[in-house]
Amino acid sequence: MLRSEKHILIVDDVQENVRILATILKNEGYKLAVAFSGKEALKILEVSEIDLILLDVMMPEMDGFSVCEIIKQNEKIMDIPIIFITALTEEDSIVRGFEVGGADYITKPFKKRELLVRVETHLELFDSKQKIERQSAELRRTISSRDKLYSIIGHDLRSPLASIYMMLNALQKNDINRDDFTNLVSMLSQTTNDTFELLENLLYWSRNQLGDLVPWKSPVSLKFLVSENVNVLKANAARKSIELYSEIKDDVIIQADKNMMKTVVRNLISNAIKFTRSGGRIMVESEKSDRWAKISIKDTGIGIPEEKLEQLFDSNVNLITTGTNDERGSGLGLKVCHDFVSKHDGQIIVNSKIGEGSTFTILLPTT
């Protein structure tokens, strides 16, 4: 434990007591804050990070017990250990201190060795508790991610794989005519592509949840980035008779992880294709300002209900959606997009109107 990193608040209305405590603790390397009343102590706790409180019991206006009760009702500071300072040795007073949430007590006059041992013990206990809480939170996140992973594998991957299996069985039959054969091959290609996209998003998402994904930024041409995705996805759009265009300026260069941003743009264009009816139109455009590079994917699709807009990027909400040709979506792709853009200190803004379409706008800093 580095004592220079530990911040102790001394609360006592007697200056001589404060001076003695401050001298002992300062010589041991602790950082100190001082309050001469309960109200002053509560104000300090509002603005300062405190690791331990030495709190006098007998103070005017607000005694130490009352101060402790207020602290223990505040979720932000309730876990800070409190050691009562008291000249009282009566059992009732000591019990009262523990009842209101005190961790320990020391009596006046102060014994240096006893004071330091008690302070160090409770700081170490506080550190251990915080470490356990962090580990518990991480474990809960891991379990939640695992459960979501199993859910997606169980539901969203099983269905398309079953469809692929049935289509392959149908293709093996000798009595299938040419038109049915062509349609089955087209459906097989689309389903395989959708399954691959879902699996790739699933792998990205699970790695990101574990904190393994770090962006490796380099200068990237926005036009090249978008053109790659548009060329790949034009066949998907053509199968639904959707026009897919891009108007990206040549001079837009961003500092980004190329693979991450390709994944973002590909997901957003794929979603636009899924939720746009046959005969619709999708436009990918760009703008640049002194602060931002902007990419907009605008479609003439079915739109998103207003009540679902706020849930699109919420990792705790699993939005199962169906495209205009019954394409199945888990909503995972949008969460991956949000995470990747956030890693680039950017934003995703969504505007949508039912029956008219949606616009997803990516804002990325230019510096």
N, C-alpha and C positions, 0 to 999 in steps of 0.2 A: 504494500500500500504506500503510495507516494503522498506523504502528509501535505506537501505544498499544493496538492490538487484538492484537498479537503477543506470545505468552507463551513466553519462553525459559527453559529449565532449565540451570543451571550446576552441573556435578558435579565437585568437586575437593576433595581432603582438605587442601589447603594454604589457610589462610584468607587469606593475602596475595594469592594468585592470584585467589581469589573476589572479594576487595575490588576489585582492579584491573578485572577483567572487569565486575563489577556497576556500577562507576562509569562506565565507558565506555558501556555499553549503556543504563543508566538515563538518562544525559544525552541519549541519542538518542531517548528516549521509549518504550523497550520495557518490557513487564511482565516481572518476573523471579521465578523460584523457585530456591532454592539447596539443594543436597544435598552433604554432606561425606563420603558413602560410596556405594558402588554399591547397597547394600540400601536406604538412605534414598531414593535416586533412584527405585528401582522402586516404592516405596510412594507417592511423589508422583505417579508416572505412573498409578497405579491410580485416583486421585481427582481429578486435574487435567487440563485440556485444555492440552496443550503443543504448540507449533508447531515448535520446534527445540531440540536438545540440544547443549550444549558439554560434552564428556565427556573428563576427564583419563584418560590411559592408565595411569600408575603410581600405583595406590592399594593400600593394604593390604587383606587379606581377599579382595577381588574386584577384579581390575583392569578397566580400561575395555573391553578386548576381550571379557571374560566378560559384562559388563553389556550390551554391544551384542548379543552372541549371544542373550541372553535376550529382549531387546526385539524382535529380529527374528523370534522364534518366537511372538510374541503378536500375533494378527491385529488386535487393537484399536489397537495402537500401533506396529506394525511399519513403517508408512510415514513415521513422523516422521524427518526428516533428522537425522543425527548428525555433528557435526564434532569430530574428536578433537583434544584439547589435549595436546601432547607436547613434551618437551625432546629427544626422540630424533630424529635426522635420518638414521639409518641406513635404507637402502632396504628392508631386511627388515621393519622395524617399520611403515613406511608402507604397504607391500604388505599386511601382515597386517591393518591397519585397513580397507583396502578389501575384503579377503576376507571379513571378518565382517559387512560391510554398511555401513561408514562412507561418508558422502557426500563428506567432505573432511577436511583437517587444518590446524591452525595450530600454529606452534612458539613456545615461550617463548624469550626474553622477547617479550611481545606488541607487535605493531605496530598501532597504533590503526586506521589507514586500511585495512590488509590485513584486520584482524578484521571491520570494519564491512562492507567489500565482500563478503567471503565469507558473512557472516551474511545480508546483504540478498539476495544472489544465491540462496542456498538456500531462503530464505523465499519468494521469488518463484517459484522452481521448484516448491516444495511447493504453493503456491497454484494454479499452472498445472496441476499433476498432479491436484489435487482437482477443479478445474473440468472437466478432460477426463473424469475418472471420472464426475462428475455428468451431463455431457452424454452419455456413453456409456450410463449407466443409463437416462436419459430416452429415448435412441434405442432401446434394447432394449425399453422399455415401449411406445413408439410402434409398433415393428415387431410386437410381440406383440399389441397392440390391433388393428392392421391385419389381421394374420393371422386373429384371432378374428372380426373383422368380416366378412372374406371367407368364412370358414367358415360363419358363420350365414347370410349372404346365399345362399351356394351350396347349403346343405342345408335350413335351416329356412324360408326364404322361397320357395325354388323349389317345394317340395312343395305348400303350400297354393295358390300361384298356379296351378300346374298343375291342381289340383282345381277351382279357380274357372273356369278355361278350359274344362275338360271339362263342368262343369255348365251353363255358358252355352251351349255347343254343343248339349247335350241339350235345353235349353229352347227352342232355335230350331227343333226338329223339330215338325212339325205333328201327328204321330201320338201325342204324349204325352198320357196320360189325366190327369184332374183330380187324382187322389190322388198320382200321381207328380210332377205339376207342383207341388203344395203341398209335398211332401217335399223336392223339389229347391230350391225357394225358401227353405225353412227351413234346409237344409244350406248353401246359398249365403250366407245371412245370417250363420250361425254362423262359417263359414270366413273370410268377409270380416272379421268382427269380430275373430277370432283373429289374422288376418294384420295388421290395423291395430294391434292391441295389441302384437304382436311388433315391428313396425316402430317404434312409439313408444318401446318399451323400448330398442330398438337405438340410436335417436337419443339418448335420454337417457344411455345407458351410454357411447357414444362421446364425447359432450360432457364427461361426467364424467371420463373417462380423460384428456382433454386439459386438465382443470382449469378448464373454462369455466363450470361451474355453481356458483353461489354462492347460498345460501338468502337470500331476502328475507323476513324474519320480521315478522309482525304478529299481533294477537290473532285467533284462529280458533276458532269454535265447533265442538267435536268432534262434537256431534249433527248439525249441518248438514253437516259434512264427510263423516260416515259415511252419512247419509241420502241425499246426492247419489249416492254410489257404489251403495248398496243399490238405489235406484230404477232406476238404469241397468242393473244386473246381474240384477234379478229375472226379466227375460225369459229370460236364459240359464239361470238356475236352474230356471225353470218348464219349459223344454224337456226337462230331465232329471227332472222331477217332484221337485225338491229344494225343501224349505222353507227360505227365507232370512229370518231375523228380525234385528232390531237392538233393543237395549235400552241406549240411551245417555242418560246424565243431562244435564239442561238446563244445569247450572252448570259443566260442564267446558270451560274456555277454555285454549288452549295458545298459546304464542308460536311460530309456525311459518311456513314457506313453504307457503302453501295448495296450490299446484300440486304441489309435491314430495310433501306428505303425502297428497293425493288419489291420486297415482300409487302410493304405498305401499299404501294401503288397498285401492285397486282391484285391484292385483296379488295381494294376499293373498286377497281374496274370490274373484277369478277362479280362483286356484289351488285353493281349497277346492272350488269348483264342479267343476273338472276332475277332481279325485281323490275325489269323492264319488259313490257309486252312486245310481241312480234310487231315489227314496223316502227319501233321506237328509235330513239337517237341518244347517243352518249357522246359528250364532248369533254376532252381533257385540255385545260388551259393553264397558262402560267402568267404571273405578274411578278415584278420585282420593285422593291423600294429600298431606301437606305438601310432599313432594319430587317426586313423580311423578304424571303422568297415564298411565293404563294402558288400552290398547285390546287386546281379545282377540278373535281370530277362531277359533272352535271348530267343527270339523266332525266328522261321523260317517263319514269317508271310509276309504280303504284303509290309511292310515298310511304311515310312512316307515321303511325299514329302519335299524336303529341305526348301521350302518357308513356310511350316507350322510348322517346328520345333521350331522356335522362338515364335510362337503363342500358343504353347501347354499350357503354364502356365500363359498366360496373362489373367487377370481377366476381361479385357475390350473386349476380343474377345470370341465369342461364336461359337466354332467349332462343327458343326453338322456332325457326321460321321456315316458310315454304315459298319458293320462287314462283313465277308466273307459269312455269312449265313443271311445277311440282318438284323443283330442285330443293333439296333439303339443306338447311343451314343451322349450325350450332351457335352462331354468334361469336365463336371463338376468334375468327379472323379479325373482327373489329377490336377485340381486346388486345390482340397482338399488335395491331396498328397503333392503338393508343399507347401501349407500353413502349414501342419502338420510337414513336415520335417524341414521347416524354423524355426518352434517353438522349434525344438530340436537342433538349430544351425548347421543343416546339409545341404546337397546339393542333388539335383537330376540331373544326367547327362544323356543325351539321345544321342545314336548313332544309326543311321538308314540308310538303303539302300533299295531303291525300289526293290521289287522282291526277296530280300534276308532276310529281317527281321530287327528287332529292339532289342536294349539292353537298358534297363532302369537300371541305377546304383544309388543306394542310399548310400550316404556317411554320417555316423554318428560319431561324436567324441566319443572316448573311455573313456574320462575323463570329 
